[in-house]
Amino acid sequence: MLITTTAMIDGKKIVKYVGLVTGEAILGANIFRDVFARITDIVGGRSGAYEKELRRAKEIALDEMRNEARLLGANAVIGVDLDYETIGSSMLMVSASGTAVVVE
């Protein structure tokens, strides 16, 4: 399934707009990962553990959105938007939304 942030797909014709589709992922952060991330924040550098969790949450959210679009009979999702949030002090949330369409 084609997923894009743009409103159009070059070389494809949108023949049907199916509707809004979404996917969400909320992941708790590990206490040991939190400690090492704080150390990284103090001494500088990137927090690989958090980056890995954010990537995993993004993939889960996109997979949920893709599956919802498939169930509606779509073969593409356009206008995709990803949002990242923190919930409390130890939860990460990623939400994906877009418009499910049929293209030919």
C-alpha positions as a Markdown table, in Angstrom:
| # | Residue | x | y | z |
|---|---|---|---|---|
| 1 | Met | 0.0 | 0.0 | 0.0 |
| 2 | Leu | 1.3 | 3.4 | -1.0 |
| 3 | Ile | 1.5 | 5.9 | 1.8 |
| 4 | Thr | 2.4 | 9.6 | 1.2 |
| 5 | Thr | 2.3 | 12.9 | 2.9 |
| 6 | Thr | 1.3 | 14.6 | -0.3 |
| 7 | Ala | -2.3 | 15.2 | -1.5 |
| 8 | Met | -1.6 | 13.6 | -4.9 |
| 9 | Ile | 0.3 | 10.7 | -6.2 |
| 10 | Asp | 2.3 | 11.4 | -9.4 |
| 11 | Gly | 1.3 | 9.2 | -12.2 |
| 12 | Lys | -1.8 | 7.8 | -10.4 |
| 13 | Lys | -5.4 | 8.9 | -10.6 |
| 14 | Ile | -7.5 | 9.0 | -7.4 |
| 15 | Val | -10.8 | 7.3 | -8.3 |
| 16 | Lys | -12.4 | 7.2 | -4.9 |
| 17 | Tyr | -11.9 | 8.9 | -1.5 |
| 18 | Val | -12.7 | 6.3 | 1.1 |
| 19 | Gly | -12.3 | 8.4 | 4.3 |
| 20 | Leu | -10.1 | 9.3 | 7.2 |
| 21 | Val | -7.9 | 6.6 | 8.7 |
| 22 | Thr | -5.8 | 6.8 | 11.8 |
| 23 | Gly | -3.3 | 4.7 | 13.8 |
| 24 | Glu | -1.9 | 5.3 | 17.3 |
| 25 | Ala | 0.8 | 3.8 | 19.4 |
| 26 | Ile | 1.5 | 4.6 | 23.1 |
| 27 | Leu | 4.6 | 3.1 | 24.5 |
| 28 | Gly | 6.0 | 3.2 | 28.1 |
| 29 | Ala | 9.6 | 4.0 | 28.5 |
| 30 | Asn | 11.8 | 1.7 | 30.6 |
| 31 | Ile | 13.2 | 3.1 | 33.8 |
| 32 | Phe | 16.8 | 2.1 | 32.9 |
| 33 | Arg | 16.5 | 3.7 | 29.5 |
| 34 | Asp | 15.2 | 6.8 | 31.2 |
| 35 | Val | 18.3 | 7.0 | 33.5 |
| 36 | Phe | 20.7 | 6.5 | 30.6 |
| 37 | Ala | 18.7 | 9.1 | 28.5 |
| 38 | Arg | 19.1 | 11.6 | 31.3 |
| 39 | Ile | 22.8 | 11.0 | 31.5 |
| 40 | Thr | 23.0 | 11.5 | 27.7 |
| 41 | Asp | 21.0 | 14.8 | 28.1 |
| 42 | Ile | 23.5 | 16.0 | 30.7 |
| 43 | Val | 26.7 | 15.0 | 28.8 |
| 44 | Gly | 25.3 | 15.7 | 25.4 |
| 45 | Gly | 24.6 | 13.4 | 22.4 |
| 46 | Arg | 21.7 | 11.4 | 21.1 |
| 47 | Ser | 19.6 | 9.0 | 23.0 |
| 48 | Gly | 19.6 | 5.9 | 20.9 |
| 49 | Ala | 17.2 | 4.0 | 23.1 |
| 50 | Tyr | 14.5 | 6.7 | 22.8 |
| 51 | Glu | 15.1 | 7.1 | 19.1 |
| 52 | Lys | 14.6 | 3.4 | 18.7 |
| 53 | Glu | 11.3 | 3.5 | 20.7 |
| 54 | Leu | 10.1 | 6.5 | 18.6 |
| 55 | Arg | 10.8 | 4.6 | 15.4 |
| 56 | Arg | 9.0 | 1.6 | 16.7 |
| 57 | Ala | 6.0 | 3.6 | 17.8 |
| 58 | Lys | 5.9 | 5.3 | 14.3 |
| 59 | Glu | 5.9 | 2.0 | 12.6 |
| 60 | Ile | 3.1 | 0.7 | 14.8 |
| 61 | Ala | 0.9 | 3.8 | 14.2 |
| 62 | Leu | 1.5 | 3.6 | 10.4 |
| 63 | Asp | 0.7 | -0.2 | 10.4 |
| 64 | Glu | -2.6 | 0.5 | 12.2 |
| 65 | Met | -3.5 | 3.2 | 9.7 |
| 66 | Arg | -2.5 | 1.0 | 6.8 |
| 67 | Asn | -4.6 | -1.9 | 8.1 |
| 68 | Glu | -7.6 | 0.4 | 8.6 |
| 69 | Ala | -7.3 | 1.7 | 5.1 |
| 70 | Arg | -7.1 | -1.9 | 3.7 |
| 71 | Leu | -10.2 | -2.9 | 5.6 |
| 72 | Leu | -12.1 | 0.0 | 3.9 |
| 73 | Gly | -11.0 | -1.2 | 0.5 |
| 74 | Ala | -8.3 | 1.5 | -0.1 |
| 75 | Asn | -5.0 | 0.9 | -1.8 |
| 76 | Ala | -3.3 | 4.1 | -0.8 |
| 77 | Val | -3.3 | 6.7 | 1.9 |
| 78 | Ile | -2.6 | 10.4 | 1.1 |
| 79 | Gly | -2.0 | 13.5 | 3.2 |
| 80 | Val | -0.4 | 11.5 | 6.0 |
| 81 | Asp | 0.4 | 13.5 | 9.1 |
| 82 | Leu | 2.5 | 12.1 | 12.0 |
| 83 | Asp | 2.2 | 13.6 | 15.5 |
| 84 | Tyr | 4.5 | 12.9 | 18.4 |
| 85 | Glu | 3.5 | 13.6 | 22.1 |
| 86 | Thr | 4.6 | 12.7 | 25.6 |
| 87 | Ile | 2.1 | 11.6 | 28.1 |
| 88 | Gly | 3.2 | 12.1 | 31.7 |
| 89 | Ser | 6.8 | 11.7 | 32.2 |
| 90 | Ser | 7.3 | 8.2 | 30.8 |
| 91 | Met | 4.9 | 7.6 | 27.9 |
| 92 | Leu | 5.5 | 8.2 | 24.2 |
| 93 | Met | 2.6 | 8.6 | 21.8 |
| 94 | Val | 2.7 | 8.6 | 18.0 |
| 95 | Ser | -0.4 | 9.2 | 16.0 |
| 96 | Ala | -0.8 | 8.9 | 12.2 |
| 97 | Ser | -3.7 | 10.1 | 10.2 |
| 98 | Gly | -4.4 | 10.4 | 6.5 |
| 99 | Thr | -7.1 | 10.0 | 3.8 |
| 100 | Ala | -7.6 | 6.5 | 2.4 |
| 101 | Val | -8.1 | 6.4 | -1.3 |
| 102 | Val | -8.4 | 4.1 | -4.3 |
| 103 | Val | -5.9 | 4.9 | -7.1 |
| 104 | Glu | -5.4 | 3.3 | -10.5 |
